Amino acid sequence: MPTQEAYYIFLDFPKEEALRETCIPIRRDKKGNRYLEDKDVISFLKTQLERKDLTVCSYWTI
């Protein structure tokens, strides 16, 4: 997460069907591939940072 004069990187790892620290759910597509929904991550960030006006942009590429 870029901020003025710093970058913050959050690490979290799977534990069963959610991420261990944040409890963000891990979903599966029709082929069984695991993935995170952007909306789940955005909701977590806005809740934890107590900022409903926070703009969150995904940097994922396909």
C-alpha positions in Angstrom: 0.0 0.0 0.0 1.8 3.2 -1.1 1.7 6.2 1.2 3.8 9.3 1.5 7.5 8.3 1.9 6.6 4.6 2.7 5.2 1.4 1.4 3.2 -1.0 3.5 3.0 -4.7 2.6 0.6 -7.0 4.3 1.4 -10.7 4.4 -1.2 -13.3 5.2 -1.4 -17.0 4.5 -4.1 -19.6 4.0 -5.5 -21.7 6.7 -8.3 -24.0 5.5 -10.8 -21.8 3.6 -9.7 -18.3 4.8 -6.6 -16.3 5.4 -5.0 -16.9 8.8 -4.7 -13.4 10.1 -7.4 -11.4 8.4 -10.0 -14.2 8.0 -10.7 -13.1 4.5 -12.5 -16.0 2.8 -10.7 -18.0 0.1 -13.1 -18.9 -2.7 -13.0 -21.6 -5.4 -13.9 -21.3 -9.0 -15.6 -24.1 -11.0 -12.2 -25.8 -11.6 -11.3 -25.7 -7.9 -8.7 -22.9 -8.2 -8.5 -20.8 -5.0 -8.8 -17.0 -5.2 -9.7 -13.9 -3.2 -12.6 -11.6 -4.2 -11.5 -7.9 -4.5 -14.7 -6.9 -2.6 -13.7 -9.0 0.4 -10.2 -7.5 0.6 -11.6 -3.9 0.1 -14.3 -4.5 2.8 -11.6 -5.7 5.2 -9.3 -2.7 4.6 -12.1 -0.2 5.0 -13.4 -1.8 8.2 -9.9 -2.1 9.8 -8.8 1.4 8.8 -12.2 2.9 9.7 -12.3 4.7 6.4 -15.5 4.4 4.2 -14.1 7.0 1.8 -10.9 4.9 1.2 -10.1 4.3 -2.5 -8.7 0.8 -3.1 -7.3 -0.2 -6.5 -6.4 -3.8 -7.4 -3.0 -4.3 -8.9 -3.8 -7.9 -10.0 -3.3 -8.8 -13.6 -4.5 -11.8 -15.6 
